[in-house]
Amino acid sequence: MERNLPQLRKPDRSARRKMDALLKGAFEEIFEFLLRFFYADADNVFDLARGFQFLDKELKEVFPELGRRGGTRHVDMLVKVFRRSGEEEYILLHVEIEGGRSRNMGKRMLDYWTRLNVRYSVDVAAIAVFIGNPTQPRPSSFHKEVLSTSITYRYRTYHIFDHTVSELLAMDNPFATLMAALQSDWLSRRESDEERNGRRMQLARALVHSRKVDGDRINHLVHVIKVLLHIENPEINSNFDQQMDKLIGRTKPMGILETVKMLE
């Protein structure tokens, strides 16, 4: 039987921007699970019940060049979180999109920390998430020395291939499931549509069965999984939607979410 292998097409710039925006929205949707993923004691350290403040405007004011990078693909988030002690904390999340090979990334991360500290007099905890292929460089520090003066800056990093898909799903954390979806996209790019759909069904079922999120958030995240593991076949997509309707208990269409054709 002839295998129905997908075309490895390159999305246009508009589709890539939409994908980046979709990914950023997903990170915001499950930010508390992101904190739990990176900080084992997150529930003891952070007052998660107070929620978060996403400071997009402040980030753009401090870094106006973020909107002038053209084809460079980064997702940058500045988030105010609250400690149980009452203190405010700032998390700088930098996501290096697929294929990112920024030679000056360490310096850029230091610039972020420096400018935010000078502008707002706050310390920033920085995390860089890499979502490219397994060979993607993942710099985690910056060091500069001039004569007897030196500076070293280190920040937290994570790459989607640091754990296997099975390990990520076993964590029972929606953010880990999102990392598994990003990894699965790479792993399935030369698989048949049926195999690729099997992967996204596995991911979506794990997300639903964990019962960590529900309502609009589960709809959004299942949609993200569907878009990340994009399939052109309308019959397979329709079957996926029907199974998700039954699994989630949806009785009406997702509305605007389904009208956003991210990769067309």
N, C-alpha and C positions, 0 to 999 in steps of 0.2 A: 504494500500500500504506500502511495506517495505521501510523504510527510508535508504537512502544511506549515512550513517554516515562515515566521514573520520577516518582513523586510526591516533591515536595520536603518531606518530612515532618520534623518536629522531634523528635528523640529525647527521651525523658523523662530526668529527672535521673539516675536509676539507670543508664540506658544510657550517659549522658555520663560518669559516674564510672568505669564499666567501661572505656570507650574511653580515658579519660585514664590509667588504670592500665595498659592494654595498651600505650599509647604509651611510658609511663615504662619498662616492662619491655623494650621494644624498644631504647630508648636505652641501657639497662644492658647488653643483650646484645651490642651492637656499639660499646661506648664507645671502644675503641681506634681504630675507624674514624672516630668523631666527632672525636677528637683529631687524626687525620691530615687530616680535612676542614678544620678550623679552623687548624691549625698545620702548615705545609708541611714543617717540620723536626722533626716529632713523633718520628720514629724515632731521631733523634740527640739529642733533648732528654730524652725520657721513657724510663724502663726499662720498656717495655711487658710484658716477660716476667714482671715481678713482680705484674702484675695491678693491681686497683683495690680500694679499700675504699669502699663506698657507705654514707655516714654519715646514714642516715635518722633514727635515734634522736637523734643529736646536733643535727640540724637542727630537729627538733620541740622539743627541750629549749630551744634558743635562741629559737625562734619558735613558741611554743604557739598563737599565733593562726592558724597555718596550718590547723589542724583546725576552725576556727570561722568559715570564710568563706562557708559556705552555698553559694550559686550561683556564686560566683566561681571561675573555672576556670583554675588554674595548675598546672603541674608543676614542682616545685622539687627539685633534686638537689644534694647536697654530696658531692663525691668526692675521696678522698685518692689522689693519684698520686705516683709516685716518679721523680725525675730520675736520669739516668745518673750524675750526680755524687754520688748518695746522698742528696740533699736531698729532703724531702717537700714536695709542692705540693698546694694545695687548689683545686679547680675548682668554682665555683658555677654550676650550669646552671639557668637559669630559662626555662621554655617558656610563652609566652603563647598560650593556646588560642584557637581561632577567634573572631573578633569582639572580641577584647580591645581595649579602648580606655582603659586605665588612665592617667588624667591624672597620677597621682602615682607612676608606675612608676619614674622616675629617683630620686626620694626613697626609694622602697622598696628599690631596688637598693643605694643608699648605706647604708641602715639594715642590710641584710644584711651588707655588708662591715664596717661598724662593730661590730656585735654579735659577729660571728665573730672579728674581730681582738681585741676586748676579752676575749672568753670563752676563746679558745684561743691568743692571741698568735701568730696566723698571718696571713700575707697571702693574699688570695684573688683568683684570676683569674676574672672573671665573664663569662658569655656569656648573652645573651638571644636565644631563637629564637622568631620570630613565625610562626604557622601559620594566620593568618586570610586574608581576601581581599586582593587587590592594593592596596586603599586603606587597609588597616589601618595606623594610626599605629605608628611604631616608634622611640620615644624611645631615645636612646643616651647621654644624659648628664643630669647634674643640676647646676644652678648656683644658688648662693645668695649674695647680697651684702647686708651690713648695714653702713652707713657705710663704714669703710675695711677691713672684714673680709669676706673672700669665700672660698668653697670651690667647686671644680669637680670633679665625679666623672664619669669616662667608662668605659664598658664595651663589650665587643664585642657586635655584633648581627648577626643574619642573618634574612632573610625568605625563605620558600619560593619566592617569585617573583623572587628576586634572580638566579636562573639559569633558563633554559628547561628543560623536561623532557629534551630532547636533550642539552643541555650537562651536566646532572646525570648522565645515564646514561653519557655519554662519560668521566666521571671514574673509572669502574670502582671505586666505593667503596660498600659497602652502606649507609652513612649517607646518601650522596648519593642512592641509590636510594630510601631511605625519604622523603627530602625530595621526590623526584619523585612518589612515591605520594601524599603529602599535597597537592601541587599538582594532581595528576591528579584527585583527588577533586573539587576546586573546578571544574576545567575540564570535567568530564564530568557535572555535576549535571543538565543538561538534555539529555543524550544518551540514546539508546536503551540498553536493557540489553545488547544485543549490542556496541554501541560501547564502553560502559563496561567490559564484560568483555574486550574487545580490549585496552584500556589496561592492565588488571591482568595480562593474560597477557604483554604486552610487558615489564612491570616484573618479574614473577616469572621470566621467562626470562632477563632481563638479570642478575638476582640469582644464578640457578643457574649460568649460563654463566660468570660471573666467577670462580667457584670460590674466592672469598675466605672463605666460611664453608660449613660442611657439618654433617651430623648434626642434632642437635636445633635448632641455631641456624637452619639453613636452613628447617626445618619451621616454627619460630616466626615467622620473618620473612615467609615465604610466607603464613602465616595472617594476619599483621598486614595485609599487602597486600589479602588477600581481605576482611577486615573493613573496612578504610578505604574501599575501593571497593565498598561493600555493594550487593548485588543480591538482590531478593526471589525471583526466578525459580528454583525448585528444579532445573529441568532444566539451566539454564545453570550453576548452582553445581555440580551433579553432574559435568557435563562438565569444568569447571575442575579439580575434584578428581582426576578420572581422568587428565587430561593432566599434572597435577603429579606424580601417582604415577609415571607413566612417566618424566617428566623427571628427577625426583629419585631414582627407583629405590626408592620406598617399596613394601613388600610387605605392610604391615598398616596399619590405620587409625591416625590420630594420637592416638586416645584422648581424654584429658581436654581437649585443645585444641579438638577438634571438638564437645565438649559445652558449651562456653561460647558461648552465643548472645548475642553482644555487643549487638546492636541490636534484639532482640526485646522 
